[in-house]
Amino acid sequence: MNKKLFFIIVVSILITSCKKTKEENYVETIDWSAAKNYYINHITEAIIYLDSLQQEGIKGEKTKTYFKKVRENFKKAEPYASYLNPEVGHRANGPALPFYKEDNGKILEPVGLQKIEESIYELETSEEDFNKEIYVTKGLFAVLKKNILKRDLNSHRFFIATHQQLFRIASLAISGFDTPVSHLGILETIISLESLEFVYEKTIQSKIKSKNKDLDEQFKKSIAKAVKFIKSNTDFNTFDRYTFTRDYLNPITRNWVKIRKTSNLWVPVKSEPFNFDAPTFFESNSFNLTYFTPPANRNPTRKQIKLGEKLFSEPLLSSNKKMACISCHLPEKGYADGVALNKDNKGNLLTRNSPTLINSAFQKSFFLDGRSRNLLDQISMVFNNENEFNVNVHTFSDDILKDSTYLKLFKEAYNTVPKSNREVIRAISSYVSTLNGFNSKFDKNIRGEENTYTKSEKNGYNLFMGKALCATCHFMPLTNGTVPPFFTETEKEVIGVPETKQNKKLDDDLGFYWRYKESLHKGMFKTPTIRNTEITGPYMHNGVFSTLEEVLNFYNLGGGGGLGFDLEHQTLPFDNLELTQKEQQDIIAFIKTLTDDSVKDKEY
C-alpha cells in the first residue's frame, strides 16, 4: 500500500464525512450529553488501543489482547459513529476485500478491523503492511470521532442508531460477518447489549419508569437473560443462534419498540429501510417497502397493482406477441421458471437463469450482473432487449387495448389511455413489488407463533448462520446480498461457478465485469435470496446445479477456488468447510423452511 493510495483513502473519507442525515425539526426533552460522551470516550479508547497494537507488533505477546480491546471499544461507539457516517463505519469494520471506487476507478486495498484481524490471526502480512493497515484504520476512526464531536445526539438519531445496532446483532455479529477469523462476534454481542442498557439508563430510563415501571424491568431482565444465555456457550460452531434469536433477542426488540413508543420522543420517518413498529426483525412487515422503491413508483394504488398483475401475463406487450413476464416467472415455480435456461423470443436459449421475483423489491441491484439499479429500470431493459420483448419503451402498441378491460383499468389506475409503455412498466413494477413473503415455516417459528421446527431444521439454521458461513453473504432475514443495517447496496460475489455440474471447467460468463472492465469483477454476480429456493431451481447464474445437494457440495468444497480454478479474486473462502453429509442435509432442511406459499395466494 503506497502513500498515494493512502491519500486517496483519506480524501474519500473526508468527502464522505461531509454528508449529513436529513432529519425533522423537533424540540428535545432529554439530556443526551452522557450518552454522547460515552460514544466519544470509547472511539477515543479504540484509537489508543490501535496505538498500543502498533507498538506491540503483529506477533507480540499482547497483540490479540490489544486487538480485542480495539474491537470492544469500537463496538461500544459503533451505534452512533456508524449511524452518522455509514460508509466510513462500514469501511472500518467491513470485509477484508479490495474496494473499487466507482467515482475514480481506483482499487483500494483492504483496510479496517477485519483486515487487521486477518493479519494477526493468519500471520501472512508483513510488519510494514500491518502498520499501514493500522494507520488507515486510525484515520477511519478519527473521522468517526470527529463526526460524533460535532453532531449532537438526539432522539431521532438515538432510536435509529439503536435499531441498526440490534439488527447488526441479529444479522452480522452472531453470523461471523464482523469477525470471520477470530469469531469474537458472539462475545461482542454482550458488549452491544450491555452498552445499550448503559446508554438507556443514562438517558431515557427515568422517563420510561415514570410511565411504565414494568416495561423498564422487563427490558432490563430481557438483556440480562440474553447475556446469561450467551455466556453459557460462546463457541462459534456450537452457539445456538436459533434459540438465542427466538427466545432472547426477540424479547429485547419487542420491549425496545414498546420503550420507543412509550417515550413519545420520536415518530419514525419513512426514509429508513425499517418499519420501526415491527416488534422483531422477522415480521411480515419488518421492512419499509417505500425505502426500496424508486420515488416515481412509491405508494401505488390497488388499481395500479391490479393492472400490473394483468399486464404481467400479457404476451401482446412483446414484439412477437408470445412472450410475457410470466413466461420466465411462473407463480407455481416461486416466480422463477424451473429450467436452467429459458428461451428468448427467437427460440434460442437465453444466457442466464431466471431468478425468483419474490422479495426482489428488497434489493439495490437488479439482474444477475447488477446492471440495473432499480425495478423500473430492470423492467424497461426487458422491454428494450432484442432477445426478450424487443419493443421501445417510448412507443406503445394498441394491440392490448383491443381488450376493453384494459381501457377501463388504465383509466382507473392512471386516469389516462397510455401513449407509451411508461405506465405499463410502472404498473408491472407495482405488482412485482407486492410479491413479498415472510410467512414461511421459519418465520412463524422464529417469531414464536409456532413450535414446529425439527431438530434437523434448527441445526440447519445454526449451521447456515455459523460454521457454513452462508449468512455472511446471504444476510438474515432477507437472505439476499442487500447489506444490513443500511441497505444501500446489494453485494456481488466471485464464487467460481463451473460450466457443468462435473466441476471441470470455470464458466466463461464474466458477469459484472461488463461495467468497468476491471479484472477484480470477472465472474462476479449478485448475491440472490435463499428464500423459496426449494421451488426456484435450477441454481446459479447458468442454472448448472439441479439440486440443493449439488449447491451445498460446491460450497463445501470451497467454490471454484476449492475446485482448482484460477480465481485470484474469489470472494468466497477457498477452504473446504468440512461439512458432513448430515450437516449439509440439515442446512437443506432449513432452507426448505424458507418456502413461502402465501405469495401465490395474494389477492388485490
Secondary structure as UniProt FT lines:
FT   HELIX           3..17
FT   HELIX           33..56
FT   TURN            58..59
FT   TURN            61..62
FT   HELIX           63..84
FT   HELIX           86..92
FT   STRAND          99..100
FT   TURN            102..104
FT   STRAND          107..108
FT   HELIX           113..122
FT   HELIX           127..150
FT   HELIX           155..168
FT   HELIX           169..173
FT   TURN            174..176
FT   TURN            180..182
FT   HELIX           185..202
FT   TURN            203..204
FT   HELIX           205..211
FT   HELIX           213..231
FT   TURN            236..238
FT   HELIX           241..244
FT   HELIX           245..249
FT   HELIX           250..263
FT   TURN            270..271
FT   TURN            276..277
FT   TURN            281..282
FT   TURN            284..285
FT   HELIX           289..292
FT   HELIX           295..297
FT   HELIX           302..312
FT   HELIX           315..317
FT   TURN            319..320
FT   HELIX           325..327
FT   HELIX           331..333
FT   TURN            334..335
FT   TURN            345..346
FT   TURN            358..361
FT   TURN            368..369
FT   HELIX           375..384
FT   TURN            386..389
FT   TURN            393..394
FT   HELIX           398..402
FT   HELIX           404..414
FT   HELIX           422..432
FT   TURN            433..434
FT   HELIX           441..446
FT   TURN            447..448
FT   HELIX           455..465
FT   TURN            466..468
FT   HELIX           470..472
FT   TURN            476..479
FT   TURN            484..486
FT   STRAND          492..494
FT   TURN            501..502
FT   HELIX           513..516
FT   HELIX           519..521
FT   TURN            522..523
FT   STRAND          524..526
FT   TURN            531..532
FT   HELIX           533..535
FT   TURN            541..542
FT   HELIX           548..556
FT   TURN            557..558
FT   HELIX           559..562
FT   TURN            563..564
FT   TURN            568..569
FT   HELIX           581..592
FT   TURN            593..594
FT   HELIX           597..601
//
